[in-house]
Amino acid sequence: MDISGLKIVFWSGLLLVFYAYLGYGMLLWCWLKLSRRRRPKPEQTGETWPEVSFVVCAYNEEDVIREKIKNSLSVDYPPEKITFYFVTDGSTDATADIVRRYPFPAGCRWKHLHATVRSGKIAAFQRAMQEINSPVIISTDANTTVNPEAVKRLAAHFSDSKIGAVAGEKRVAMPVQSAASSAGEGIYWRYESMLKKMDAEFGSVLGAAGELFAFRLEAYEHVPSDTLVEDFYLTMRMAQKGWRVQYEPEAFAVESASASVSEEIKRKVRIAAGGLQAVVRLAALLNVFRYGKLSFQYISHRVLRWTLAPLLLPVILVTNVGLACNAEPWYKWLLAIQVIFYLFALLGWFLESRSVKVKAFFIPYYFCMMNWAMYAGFVRLVRGKQTVLWEKATRL
């Protein structure tokens, strides 16, 4: 390839990667600032709170399930309008026994569902859905704690008949001496929360995280049992059918950070495989002529990060080497910046494995780890090695 061809590939790749990770957010921020668009906060009165089903799926969570039940029962919502469902399918530890024997207060509406066979979270959740007839359903993970106002904050949005789902905010609890995994994860989710706020103001949130989200029963549809990221797929299907997916940062679920980067990689690889599976199954959403704004958001925020961006990173490096040897001198400076970035990532890995905490290396390390996980997730997906029966990551 001649020099002009290398330049085209290099700059096209660099601009696309920049857009996928930073440019899209900057574009949304500018558009919202110029349009001065702000959606009014939803209001709800005590007499009109909808009936709510609060669903917790737990697999081998004996260490946290008592605290989860206590936290769930502490939410501020009319007790006669909320029913708690605890699904412990496949658990081989004491999780199911703890739920059965828990001293639920008199008048509390709750139900325990248990099957001896483990079929994955989506199968357990959809088994609960067969028994639910409330107009609003809230799903949350067993290893998270939600704030007391979460249910009211989520439920209030459904006074708008166009809202099909509401994504809560995921927060990562980080120890003072944060490892690369916890620091990188926390920074990543703070950035994602900011993007979700802007996505919601612009049009619709691009999928909800399973830690905490709510949806309208009317908008719900059965999810294929082999779906790897069921929360994302379910809420994207709602958006595809014309429902809006809103974001509520004042309803949040707090989760401990991964115990190490290797544990975080387990989770990222599964999510990567699920994201690529979703791109295939939601291929219709790539048609910007049919879905307009939603397609633009979906491609910009999700698809590029899961497909082209990881593929282009090595291409950008290789073409930069060619340009540094044969083109203008300042390509050498660009190459030096790339080399330093990857050296920082390598140092982050080296030091983290030896329990040395240098935060300057966390972001490069976490960024490279996330993109490596896309490759690993792709391999798992095409080889059929990633199933819905995934191994939980150990958390702090």
Secondary structure per residue as TSV (DSSP state, phi and psi in degrees):
chain	resnum	aa	ss	phi	psi
A	1	M	-	360.0	136.0
A	2	D	-	-77.4	174.8
A	3	I	H	-61.7	-41.6
A	4	S	H	-63.2	-37.6
A	5	G	H	-66.2	-41.4
A	6	L	H	-60.8	-40.6
A	7	K	H	-64.0	-42.2
A	8	I	H	-61.8	-46.6
A	9	V	H	-64.4	-45.1
A	10	F	H	-61.7	-53.0
A	11	W	H	-70.5	-34.8
A	12	S	H	-64.1	-45.9
A	13	G	H	-64.1	-44.0
A	14	L	H	-63.0	-44.4
A	15	L	H	-65.7	-38.8
A	16	L	H	-67.2	-43.6
A	17	V	H	-64.2	-42.9
A	18	F	H	-60.5	-44.1
A	19	Y	I	-63.2	-43.0
A	20	A	I	-61.6	-38.5
A	21	Y	I	-98.1	-32.2
A	22	L	I	-129.2	-39.1
A	23	G	I	-62.5	-39.9
A	24	Y	H	-61.4	-44.7
A	25	G	H	-62.7	-40.6
A	26	M	H	-65.1	-39.8
A	27	L	H	-64.2	-44.3
A	28	L	H	-62.1	-43.7
A	29	W	H	-59.5	-45.3
A	30	C	H	-64.2	-43.4
A	31	W	H	-62.8	-43.5
A	32	L	H	-68.7	-36.3
A	33	K	H	-65.3	-43.1
A	34	L	H	-69.8	-37.9
A	35	S	H	-82.1	-18.0
A	36	R	T	52.3	36.8
A	37	R	-	-86.1	128.3
A	38	R	-	-140.7	126.8
A	39	R	-	-81.4	135.7
A	40	P	-	-65.4	147.0
A	41	K	-	-69.0	139.2
A	42	P	-	-68.4	143.6
A	43	E	-	-119.0	149.2
A	44	Q	-	-150.3	142.3
A	45	T	-	-102.0	159.9
A	46	G	G	-58.2	-33.5
A	47	E	G	-77.1	-16.1
A	48	T	G	-111.6	12.5
A	49	W	-	-60.0	133.2
A	50	P	-	-75.8	158.2
A	51	E	-	-64.5	135.8
A	52	V	E	-129.2	139.0
A	53	S	E	-109.4	127.4
A	54	F	E	-108.6	109.7
A	55	V	E	-109.6	129.1
A	56	V	E	-124.6	117.4
A	57	C	E	-99.3	126.1
A	58	A	-	-132.1	126.0
A	59	Y	S	-119.7	115.9
A	60	N	S	49.3	58.2
A	61	E	-	-117.3	38.6
A	62	E	T	-60.7	-25.9
A	63	D	T	-74.1	-23.0
A	64	V	T	-124.7	-8.3
A	65	I	H	-67.5	-35.3
A	66	R	H	-60.7	-47.4
A	67	E	H	-63.6	-35.6
A	68	K	H	-66.6	-42.5
A	69	I	H	-62.7	-46.8
A	70	K	H	-58.6	-44.5
A	71	N	H	-64.4	-41.3
A	72	S	H	-63.1	-43.4
A	73	L	H	-71.0	-15.1
A	74	S	T	-87.7	-1.2
A	75	V	S	-66.7	147.7
A	76	D	-	-87.7	95.7
A	77	Y	S	-157.4	145.5
A	78	P	-	-54.1	120.1
A	79	P	G	-60.8	-26.4
A	80	E	G	-78.6	-4.3
A	81	K	G	-118.4	13.9
A	82	I	E	-135.5	135.2
A	83	T	E	-123.3	132.7
A	84	F	E	-100.3	132.1
A	85	Y	E	-118.8	124.2
A	86	F	E	-116.2	116.1
A	87	V	E	-110.9	120.6
A	88	T	-	-120.9	32.3
A	89	D	T	-53.6	133.5
A	90	G	T	79.3	-6.1
A	91	S	-	-63.4	132.7
A	92	T	-	-110.0	0.7
A	93	D	S	-102.3	-152.0
A	94	A	S	-89.2	8.4
A	95	T	H	-55.1	-50.7
A	96	A	H	-63.2	-41.7
A	97	D	H	-64.5	-38.8
A	98	I	H	-62.6	-42.8
A	99	V	H	-64.2	-45.3
A	100	R	H	-59.8	-40.0
A	101	R	H	-94.5	1.0
A	102	Y	-	-66.0	136.0
A	103	P	-	-79.4	74.8
A	104	F	-	-62.7	139.8
A	105	P	-	-67.5	153.5
A	106	A	T	-59.2	137.5
A	107	G	T	89.7	-12.6
A	108	C	-	-71.9	132.8
A	109	R	E	-96.1	114.2
A	110	W	E	-147.9	159.1
A	111	K	E	-147.0	138.7
A	112	H	E	-110.0	127.0
A	113	L	E	-115.8	130.4
A	114	H	-	-145.0	134.8
A	115	A	-	-129.8	144.7
A	116	T	S	-72.9	-23.7
A	117	V	S	-87.5	134.9
A	118	R	-	-93.8	117.4
A	119	S	-	-119.4	6.4
A	120	G	-	101.7	162.1
A	121	K	H	-62.4	-42.3
A	122	I	H	-65.3	-37.3
A	123	A	H	-66.0	-41.8
A	124	A	H	-64.3	-43.4
A	125	F	H	-64.8	-43.1
A	126	Q	H	-71.9	-22.5
A	127	R	H	-68.7	-38.7
A	128	A	H	-66.2	-37.8
A	129	M	H	-62.1	-25.5
A	130	Q	T	-66.9	-19.8
A	131	E	T	-105.5	-3.2
A	132	I	-	-98.2	134.2
A	133	N	-	-131.4	10.8
A	134	S	-	-71.6	151.7
A	135	P	S	-70.9	-19.9
A	136	V	E	-129.3	134.8
A	137	I	E	-122.2	135.5
A	138	I	E	-117.8	129.5
A	139	S	E	-115.9	136.4
A	140	T	E	-146.6	151.4
A	141	D	E	-79.9	154.5
A	142	A	T	-71.0	-25.2
A	143	N	T	-95.6	22.6
A	144	T	E	-123.0	160.8
A	145	T	E	-120.1	138.0
A	146	V	E	-107.2	152.5
A	147	N	-	-74.3	152.6
A	148	P	T	-57.8	-30.8
A	149	E	T	-86.1	-0.3
A	150	A	H	-57.5	-47.1
A	151	V	H	-64.4	-44.6
A	152	K	H	-63.8	-41.5
A	153	R	H	-61.4	-41.4
A	154	L	H	-71.8	-46.5
A	155	A	H	-64.6	-31.3
A	156	A	H	-60.4	-30.5
A	157	H	G	-65.8	-24.1
A	158	F	G	-78.9	2.0
A	159	S	G	-68.2	-19.0
A	160	D	S	-89.4	115.8
A	161	S	T	-66.6	-11.6
A	162	K	T	-88.1	-10.9
A	163	I	E	-82.2	123.0
A	164	G	E	-98.9	-29.3
A	165	A	E	-153.7	158.5
A	166	V	E	-134.4	125.2
A	167	A	E	-91.4	128.5
A	168	G	E	-81.8	178.2
A	169	E	E	-99.4	133.5
A	170	K	E	-91.7	130.4
A	171	R	E	-122.8	141.3
A	172	V	E	-107.2	120.7
A	173	A	E	-80.0	119.7
A	174	M	-	-112.7	134.7
A	175	P	-	-67.8	163.6
A	176	V	S	-59.6	-45.1
A	177	Q	S	-92.2	81.3
A	178	S	-	-75.7	136.0
A	179	A	-	-79.8	173.1
A	180	A	H	-60.2	-37.7
A	181	S	H	-64.0	-50.0
A	182	S	H	-70.9	-41.3
A	183	A	H	-65.7	-46.6
A	184	G	H	-63.7	-42.0
A	185	E	H	-63.6	-42.2
A	186	G	H	-64.5	-43.9
A	187	I	H	-63.5	-43.1
A	188	Y	H	-59.6	-45.6
A	189	W	H	-73.0	-28.8
A	190	R	H	-65.5	-41.5
A	191	Y	H	-65.9	-43.3
A	192	E	H	-62.8	-37.3
A	193	S	H	-62.8	-40.5
A	194	M	H	-63.0	-42.6
A	195	L	H	-64.4	-38.3
A	196	K	H	-64.9	-38.3
A	197	K	H	-60.3	-43.7
A	198	M	H	-71.7	-38.4
A	199	D	H	-56.6	-45.6
A	200	A	H	-64.1	-39.6
A	201	E	H	-68.9	-35.1
A	202	F	H	-75.3	-40.9
A	203	G	S	-165.7	-75.4
A	204	S	-	-152.0	147.6
A	205	V	-	-67.4	141.7
A	206	L	S	-90.4	74.0
A	207	G	-	85.7	149.9
A	208	A	-	-107.4	151.2
A	209	A	-	-86.5	141.7
A	210	G	T	-66.6	-14.0
A	211	E	T	-59.2	-36.5
A	212	L	E	-166.5	115.8
A	213	F	E	-156.3	158.9
A	214	A	E	-128.0	154.9
A	215	F	E	-151.5	161.1
A	216	R	E	-85.4	133.2
A	217	L	G	-56.5	-37.6
A	218	E	G	-61.9	-28.5
A	219	A	G	-89.6	-10.3
A	220	Y	-	-72.5	143.4
A	221	E	-	-139.1	155.5
A	222	H	-	-63.0	136.3
A	223	V	-	-102.8	134.7
A	224	P	-	-50.9	138.2
A	225	S	T	-67.0	-15.8
A	226	D	T	-98.6	13.8
A	227	T	-	-69.5	129.9
A	228	L	S	-87.1	-33.9
A	229	V	S	-122.9	77.6
A	230	E	H	-65.7	-33.9
A	231	D	H	-64.0	-45.1
A	232	F	H	-65.0	-48.1
A	233	Y	H	-62.2	-44.4
A	234	L	H	-60.4	-48.3
A	235	T	H	-74.3	-29.8
A	236	M	H	-69.3	-34.6
A	237	R	H	-65.2	-36.5
A	238	M	H	-62.8	-44.8
A	239	A	H	-63.2	-38.9
A	240	Q	H	-62.3	-32.9
A	241	K	T	-84.2	1.3
A	242	G	T	107.9	-5.7
A	243	W	-	-76.4	148.8
A	244	R	E	-90.7	140.2
A	245	V	E	-107.0	114.9
A	246	Q	E	-95.2	169.5
A	247	Y	E	-126.1	134.7
A	248	E	E	-129.4	93.4
A	249	P	E	-68.2	-16.7
A	250	E	E	-88.6	3.9
A	251	A	E	-113.4	110.4
A	252	F	E	-134.5	153.5
A	253	A	E	-118.6	129.4
A	254	V	E	-102.1	129.2
A	255	E	E	-128.2	141.4
A	256	S	E	-68.0	148.6
A	257	A	-	-70.1	159.4
A	258	S	B	-61.1	146.0
A	259	A	S	-67.3	-25.9
A	260	S	S	-158.8	169.4
A	261	V	H	-64.4	-36.7
A	262	S	H	-61.5	-37.0
A	263	E	H	-70.0	-38.5
A	264	E	H	-66.4	-33.6
A	265	I	H	-62.6	-38.7
A	266	K	H	-53.1	-47.0
A	267	R	H	-68.6	-42.9
A	268	K	H	-65.6	-37.6
A	269	V	H	-65.3	-42.5
A	270	R	H	-63.1	-44.2
A	271	I	H	-64.7	-38.3
A	272	A	H	-62.6	-45.6
A	273	A	H	-61.8	-41.6
A	274	G	H	-66.5	-37.2
A	275	G	H	-64.3	-43.5
A	276	L	H	-66.5	-37.7
A	277	Q	H	-61.4	-41.6
A	278	A	H	-65.9	-37.6
A	279	V	H	-58.4	-40.2
A	280	V	H	-68.7	-46.7
A	281	R	H	-74.3	-23.0
A	282	L	T	-106.8	30.5
A	283	A	G	-57.7	-30.2
A	284	A	G	-60.5	-28.6
A	285	L	G	-70.8	-8.8
A	286	L	G	-77.1	-10.5
A	287	N	-	-82.0	93.0
A	288	V	H	-67.3	-22.8
A	289	F	H	-72.3	-24.7
A	290	R	H	-94.7	-41.2
A	291	Y	H	-107.2	-2.3
A	292	G	T	50.0	-117.8
A	293	K	H	-57.3	-41.0
A	294	L	H	-62.1	-43.3
A	295	S	H	-62.3	-43.4
A	296	F	H	-58.1	-46.4
A	297	Q	H	-65.2	-45.3
A	298	Y	H	-61.9	-46.8
A	299	I	I	-66.0	-44.7
A	300	S	I	-68.7	-43.7
A	301	H	I	-88.3	-32.0
A	302	R	I	-116.0	-58.0
A	303	V	I	-61.4	-44.5
A	304	L	H	-61.9	-39.5
A	305	R	H	-67.0	-31.2
A	306	W	H	-90.3	-13.3
A	307	T	T	-125.7	-81.2
A	308	L	H	-69.4	-40.1
A	309	A	H	-57.8	-50.6
A	310	P	H	-61.9	-36.4
A	311	L	H	-67.8	-31.9
A	312	L	H	-81.7	-21.0
A	313	L	H	-56.9	-50.3
A	314	P	H	-68.0	-30.3
A	315	V	H	-64.1	-43.2
A	316	I	H	-61.2	-41.7
A	317	L	H	-66.1	-46.5
A	318	V	H	-65.1	-45.7
A	319	T	H	-66.2	-32.1
A	320	N	H	-65.2	-36.7
A	321	V	H	-61.2	-46.1
A	322	G	H	-61.9	-40.9
A	323	L	H	-70.8	-35.2
A	324	A	H	-64.9	-28.2
A	325	C	H	-86.2	-23.6
A	326	N	H	-130.0	-5.3
A	327	A	S	-119.8	-160.4
A	328	E	-	-57.7	149.3
A	329	P	T	-58.2	-31.1
A	330	W	H	-70.4	-11.1
A	331	Y	H	-66.0	-25.1
A	332	K	H	-66.0	-37.1
A	333	W	H	-66.1	-40.1
A	334	L	H	-63.8	-40.1
A	335	L	H	-64.6	-40.8
A	336	A	H	-61.5	-39.4
A	337	I	H	-62.8	-43.7
A	338	Q	H	-62.8	-45.9
A	339	V	H	-61.5	-43.1
A	340	I	H	-62.3	-42.4
A	341	F	H	-58.5	-47.9
A	342	Y	H	-71.8	-29.9
A	343	L	H	-66.3	-39.4
A	344	F	H	-61.2	-42.1
A	345	A	H	-62.4	-42.4
A	346	L	H	-65.5	-40.5
A	347	L	H	-65.9	-37.0
A	348	G	H	-59.9	-43.5
A	349	W	H	-64.4	-45.7
A	350	F	H	-62.1	-46.5
A	351	L	H	-72.8	-37.9
A	352	E	H	-63.0	-38.2
A	353	S	T	-66.8	-15.2
A	354	R	T	-112.7	16.4
A	355	S	T	59.7	31.9
A	356	V	-	-101.0	125.3
A	357	K	-	-104.0	104.9
A	358	V	-	-124.1	102.6
A	359	K	G	-64.3	-22.9
A	360	A	G	-61.4	-22.9
A	361	F	G	-97.0	-5.8
A	362	F	H	-66.0	-45.4
A	363	I	H	-66.2	-49.2
A	364	P	H	-57.3	-42.0
A	365	Y	H	-62.9	-48.5
A	366	Y	H	-64.9	-39.9
A	367	F	H	-59.8	-47.9
A	368	C	H	-66.5	-38.6
A	369	M	H	-62.0	-42.9
A	370	M	H	-61.6	-42.7
A	371	N	H	-73.5	-34.7
A	372	W	H	-62.7	-37.4
A	373	A	H	-61.4	-30.2
A	374	M	H	-64.2	-40.8
A	375	Y	H	-65.2	-46.3
A	376	A	H	-64.3	-38.8
A	377	G	H	-65.0	-38.8
A	378	F	H	-61.9	-45.0
A	379	V	H	-61.9	-44.3
A	380	R	H	-62.0	-40.2
A	381	L	H	-66.0	-48.5
A	382	V	H	-70.8	-26.6
A	383	R	H	-88.3	-4.1
A	384	G	T	70.4	24.2
A	385	K	-	-88.9	-17.3
A	386	Q	-	-96.3	115.0
A	387	T	-	-113.2	173.2
A	388	V	S	-70.6	-14.1
A	389	L	S	-90.3	69.6
A	390	W	-	-85.9	156.5
A	391	E	-	-83.9	128.6
A	392	K	-	-67.5	143.9
A	393	A	-	-80.8	138.3
A	394	T	-	-72.5	133.5
A	395	R	B	-118.5	160.2
A	396	L	-	-66.9	360.0
